[in-house]
């Protein structure tokens, strides 16, 4: 069950979130290639984001995480600014999957570089989220990992459904 401070806990299943986030860009790249242009336009169900739109969401979220990580390190008791993902998603139908993947990958590489510089004691630094309450810097990292796994599973399911459709 997800915690209040990190609704993505359940996806980690004990895995180190830094290992997860280090693997995500390459996994997304492989999935994007596997899906191809047609597959990127499929979704899990009517009304759900297409695989391409999930990539756009991940690119946007990586920029948000970049800001949150840096603000949390720079400010004592930082208060995270929430955002409405549905409002941010309005341009996704017109955005390119490859550009989203490249933006995600570049921002993720920079975030991973930052995380390598963080002192162990800074992972316990406290901050708060208006909707989720008090948390630590480590919670942001865990949220990144769980969020990645959630959306990777969605894209993998879309890819598997497409493969099944081609074999039936």
N, C-alpha and C positions, 0 to 999 in steps of 0.2 A: 504494500500500500504506500502511496506517495505521502511524503511529509508535507506539512503546511509550507515550510520554507523552501522545499524543493519538490515540486510536483513530478519531477522526472527521476527521482530516486529508484523507483521500481525497475527502470530499464537497465540500471548499472549492474544489478545482481552481484554486488561485491567486487566488480572490476574496478581497477584504478582509473579514475576519470581521465588522468593525463595520458594513459595508454590509449584510451578510446579516442580522445580528441586528436592524438597524433596520427591515428589511422584513417580518420574520416575523409580527408580530402582525396586520398588514393582510392578509397572505397567508392566515393561518389563519382570519381573519374571513370572507374571501371563500370559502374552501373550506367552512367551516361552513355558510354560506348556501347554497352550491351543493349540498351533500350533503343538507341538510334533516334532519329528525328520523329518517327511515327510513335514509338513507344513513349517518348517524353511528353506526348500529348494525351496519354491515358491517365485516368485517375482510379482510385480504389472503388469509387461509387459515384453516381450522379450527385453533383453539388459539392464534391470534394475537390481539393486542389489536384491539378495534373502534376505529374512528376516534375515537369519544368517549373511549375509554380512553387513546388516544394524547394527546388534549388534556389529560386529567387528568395524565398523566405529564409533559407539557411544563410544566404549571402547577407541579407538585411540583419539577421540576428547576430551574425559574426561581428558586424560593425557595432551593434549594440553591446555585445559582450566586450569588445575591445575598449569601448568607452567605460563600461562599468568596471572592468578590471583596473584600468588606469586611475579612474576617479577613486575607487576603493583604496588603492595604494597611496594616493596623493592626499586624501582628505580624511581626517579623523571622523568616525561615525557618519560616513557618507550615507545619504539617502538616495536610493536608486530611483530613477525616473521610469515608471512603467510606460508601455506603449500599446496601442490597440493594433494587433496583427492584422485584423480584417481591414482596417483603414489603410495600413501600409501595403496590403495586398492588391489594392485597386489597380495599380499599373502592371501587375504580373502578367496578365494576358498578352501584353505587348512587349514583354522583355524576353531576351534571348537566354537560353539555357547555358550555352557555352560561356557567355559573359558573366552569368551568375556564378558558374562553377569557378571561373578564373578569379572573380572578386572574392568568393569564399576562400579559395585556396591561398591567395595572397594574404588576406587578413588573418587567416588561421595560422599561416607560417609566422607572421609577425607576433601573434598572440602567444604561440608556442615559444618563440624566442624570449618574449617578456617573462613567461612563466619560469623559464630556466634561471632568470635573475632574481626571482623572489626568494627572500630568506625564509627558512622554515617557520619562524615565528610569525611572519606576516600572513600565513595561511589562516591563522586564528584571528586576524583583525576583524573587528565587528563593523557591520553596516546594517542598514535596514531597507526593507522594501515595503511601500505603503500597503500592498495587498497581502504580503506573505510574512511580514514582521521582521524581527531581528534575525540576522544570519551572519556567517563569516565569509571571508574571502574564499575559503575552501568551498563553501556552498555554491559560489558562482561557478567555480571549476567543475563541481559535481553536476550542476545544472547544465553546463555546456555538454558534458559527456552524455548525460541521460537524454537531453534534447536531441543530440546527434543520433543516438541509438533508436529513438522513437521514429525519427524521420527516415533513417536508413532502412528500418524495417518496413516502412510504408513503401519506399521506392523499390525495395527488394520484392515486396508482394506484388506491386504493379508489374515488375519485370517477369516474375513467375507466372502471373495471370496471362501475360502476353505470350509467353512460351507455351503455356497450356492451350491457348486459343489457336496457336499455329499448328499444334499437333492433334487437334480434335477433328 
